[in-house]
């Protein structure tokens, strides 16, 4: 059993498996629940038996939390709604991305941008005039490697401009395009870079083969759809920002400075209203504090809080849009939301019992012992023994 309840803040596509691994009174814990728990744990994953025990304990504590009225606690309600919005958003964007089927030509361009490799002797210079002078000297018989030792890029200078074999995607797009077109052995330049100018000689070029494309096609398709989801999110957020006209209380956020500890009144302070619903500062406090603990002593408190608040506003706008389109009822949401609700309720009950959401706390364990004696708990040990993620 973990020492603390895990808040499930990163959910993706859950297993559709409906095998019942455990029953806790009227609560059913399925393969999908166990799959999701182990997926969220990732590299910290424990044995399936231990993860299932945690899910059972959370079901017991969640039911206890409801009896204690904690399901009506504003902070608990908001935490559950935030997860509903997040999962609905994920389903909404996944739907947009899945509907997008890029042409093979686009996938091939992606494949070659990472698979094709170039080896150059490359010098980078601050101005076009400097680069032109180098190009003219090399064209007249000069040594580009010697010229590259005066490159503004110290790493390249130390290597006499030798890049080694690098994927073209790692080069500035203009340089990669010019070098891919030029014959091997030819001089390229001056080429304008994002910073400075380049003169290069193409030493070697390796083109990825079609067999590799066939092997990577599925991964490239997933990557293209992921990019599509990112673009769809950005476009939707921009549209929703314009139509919502949300006003952020930046003066209040600035007044908090870089303080880590804030009062209850400050946590309850409404920093914005999104679609008619107030956004209290507590909704962004933990996100802001996580950054502030890293940069403490380096300023940026107001900036950090404002950025966290804007992220929260964007998430709410997009989440409300997804919910209005019915994506909170998507199968991927239905598969994992009940377990997330139980997790949040169990954490709230544990905190009420011990002042911290620790499953291993003696007060929490004592309560769990009593709940187990009263509840009907049935675990299918054969399913657990044969479980494979």
N, C-alpha and C positions, 0 to 999 in steps of 0.2 A: 504494500500500500504506500502511496506517496505521502510525504509529510504534509503536503498542502493540496487543497483542491486546485485543479487546473482549470483556468478560465479558457473556454474554447473560442479564441478570437481569430482562428484561421481555419475556416472550413472550406472544403472544395467539393468536388463531386464524390458523393458517398457511394458505397456499394449498394446495389439494389437487393442484396440478399435479405430475405425475410425469415431465415431460420431463427427460431426463438432459443436463445442461449440461456435466458433466465426470466423468471416471473417473480415480481415483488408485489404481492397483493394483486391489484388490477393493472400494474405497470408491466409492460413487455419490453425486454431488452433483446434486441435483434443482432444478427451478424452485422448489419449496417452500423449499429451503434458501436460495436467493438471495432470494426474496421476504421471508423472515423476517429475513435479515441486513440488507437495505435498510430494512425496517420498523423494526427496532431502532435503526438509525443515525439514522432520522428526518431532522431538519433538517441533520444532519451527513453525510447520505448522499453517498457518492461514486458514481462511474460504475459501472454494473453490471460492466464488465470488471475494474475494480479490486477490487470486492467479491468477485467470483468468484476472482480471483487469491489473495486472502486466504484464501478457503475451501479452495483447493487447497493452499496452504502449511500451513494448519492440519491438513489431512488427513495431510500428510507428517510434520509434527512430532508429531501424535497417535500415529501408528504407531511413530515413533521412541521416544516416551514409553512405549508399551506394551513395546517391546523392552527398554527400560531399567528396566522394573518399576515405573514411576511410577503405573500404574493401580492398584497395591496400596498406594500411599501413603495413610495414613489421612486426611490433609487433602483429597486429591484424591477419594477415595471419598466422603467426607462432602459435598464440594462437588457432586458428581454426584447423590448421593441427595437433597440439598436441592433441586436443580433438578427432580428427578423428583417429589418431594412437591409442589413449587410448581405444576408443570404439571398434576399430577393434581388438585390443589385447584381450579385454574382450570377444568378440565374438569368437575369435580363441581358447582361453583357455576353454571357455564354451563348444565349440564343442568337444574338446578333452575329457573334463570331462564327457560330456553327453554320449559319445561313450563308456565310461568305465562302465561296469556293474559288480560290485564285486559279488563273490559267496556268498551264504547265510552263509557259514562257516566264511567268513571274517567279515560279518556284525554281526554275533553272537559273535565273539571275541571282536569286538568293543563294543557291548552291554554289555557283561559281564565285560569288563575292567572298565567301568564306573558304571555298575549296581551292580556288586558283591561287598560286603563290608566285611571288616575284623576289628576285635577289638583285639589289641595286648597289651601285656606288653612289652615294647621295650626299650632297652638300646643301645645307640650309643657310640662308643669308637674310640679313635684316631688310635690305631694300632691293628693288628691281635692278637698280644700277649696279649694285654689288654682284648680283647673280648674273647679269648680262656680261660684266667684265670677266667673271669666271668662265662662263660659257665660251666667250670669244677666245680666251687663252687656251682652253682645252681643245677647242676646234682647231686651233693653230698648232696643236701638237703638245700642249701641256698635259700634266698628270692630274687627273681629277681626284685621285686618292690624296695627293699632296694638298690640293686645293681644299678638299673636304676637311682636312685637319684644322682649317681655320673656320669651320662651320660654327654657327651660333648654337648648335645643338652639341653640348659637350660630350654626350655619349657617342654620337656619330663621329665627332672629331677624334676621339680616342681610338676609334676603330678604322680610321681612314675612310670613313663613309660607308663601310660594308654593313648592309642591313641584315645579312643572312637571309634565308628564305622566310618570307613573311606573307600571310594572307593579304590579299589586296584590300580587304575590308579594314585592315589596320592602318592603311595609308590614307592620307588626305584624298578625298574622292577625285579631285582634279589630277593629282599626281598619278593615282592608280589608273585612271582612264588613259592618260597620255602614255604611261609605261606599258599598258596592255596593248596599245595600238602599235607601238614602236617596234621595229625589228630588234632581235637580241643583238647586243653589241653597239647599238646606236645611242647617241646622246640626246637627252630630252631636256628642254627648258628654254628660258626660265619659265617656271610654273608657279602661279600664285597659290599660296597655301593659306590656311586659316590664320596662321601667324608666319609671316615672312614669305620668302621665295625659295625655290628649289632648282638645282641643276642635278641631273642624274644620268647614269649610264645603266642600261638594262643588261645585267650580266647573265641572268637565267630566268626562265619562265616555265612554270609547271602548271598544266591545265588539268583540272579534275576530270576523271573519266565518267562515262555514262553509267557504268556499273555502280559507281559510288552514288550517283543521283538516285538510282532505283532503291538503293539501301536506305537513303536518307529522306526519301520523299515524304513518308508519314511524319517524320520529325519536322521537316520544313513546312508541311501543311499546318501542323500544330503551332509552329512559330508564327506563321503568317496570320493565323486566326487570333493568336494572342495579341499581335500587333494591331489587328483590326479591333479587338476589344478595347485596347488602350486608346485608340483613335476615337472609337465610338463614345467612350467615357468622357474624353476631353471635349468632344463636340457637344455632348448632352449637357455637361456641366456648364459650358459657356452659354448655351441656350437658356438653361434654367436660371443661371445667375442674372441674365438680362431681364427675364420675365418676372423673377421673384422680387427683385429690388430689396434684398435683405440689408439692413443697417446694423453694423457691428459696433458695439460699445468699446471702442479702442481706448478711450480715456480711462475706463475702469481697468482694463487689462494693463495699461501702462502704469497705473497707480500701484499695482502689485509688485512692480520691479522684478527682482530676481529671487524673491522669497519662496522658499519651498513650503513652509507651513502657512496655511491660510485659515481664516475663521469659518465657522459654519455659515455665517451671514454672507461671506464672500463666495463660498461654494454655491449658495442658493441664488446669488445675484444673476439676473437674466441678462445675458450679453447679446442676445439677438432673438428674433422671432422668425421661424421658418414655417411657412404654410400655416400660419395661425397658431403654431405651437412654440412655447417659450423654450429657449436653450439656456439652461443654467450653466454657470461657469464650471460646476463639478463635472460636466460632460466632457470637458477638455483638460481638466486639471492634471490627471495622471499622465496623459500624453505629453503635456508641457513639462511636467516635473521630470519625466524620464530623460528629456533632452537637457533640462537645466542642471541635473545632477552631473552630467558629462561636462558642460561648459561653465559650471559654477566658478565664479571669480573672473570670468572673461566677458561679463556683460551679456547683453542680448536677451534679457528677461522678457521685456515687452515684445520684442520681435518674435521670440519663441512662442509666447502665449497667443499672439495675434495669428501666427501661422497655424498653430494648432486649432484655433477657433475657426479659421477659414476652411481648414480641412474638414472639420466637423460639419460646418454649414454645407459644404459641397456634398459630403456623404449623405446628409439628411435630404437635401434636394434630390439627389439621384435615387436614394432609397425610397422616398415618397413617390417618385415617378414610377419606380419598378413595382411598388405595391399597388399603385393606381392601375397598373396594367395587369395585375393579377399574378405577378411572379412570386409573391409570397405563398402562393398555393402550388407552386411547381413541385414535381416529385422530389427533386434534389433538396428542396427546403424541407418538405414533409419528412424526409428520411432522417434528418439530423437535428431539426429544431427542438423536438421534445427532449432529447438528451441534453441539449444546451440549456434549455429552461430548467431542467432538473439540476444541472451543474450550478447554475446561478443561484437557484433557491437553496441548494445544499450549502453553498458558500455563505449565503446570508444567515442560514440557521447556525452553522458552525461559528460564525463571527459573534452571533448573539449569545452563544453558549460559552465562548472562551475569549472573546475580544479579538480573535484572529481566525481566519478561515483554515485552521489546521485540523486535518482529519486525525492526526496522531495525538492531538491534545487530550489529556486525560478526561476532561469534562465532555468532550465530543465522543470519545470512546465509550464512556459510561452511558451516555445517552443512546449510542448505537447499540450497545449490549441490550438495553431495555427494549429498543425498537425491534431488534431481531427476535426477541422472545415473543413479542406480540404479533409480528407479521407472518404472513405465509410466503416463504421464500423457497423457490425451487430452481436449481441450477442443473442444466443438462450437461453433466460431466463428459459424456461421450462426445458431444459436439465440441466441447472445449478441447478435449484431448486430440481430436482430429482437425482442429482449426488450422488453416493456413491463410495468411494474409493475401 
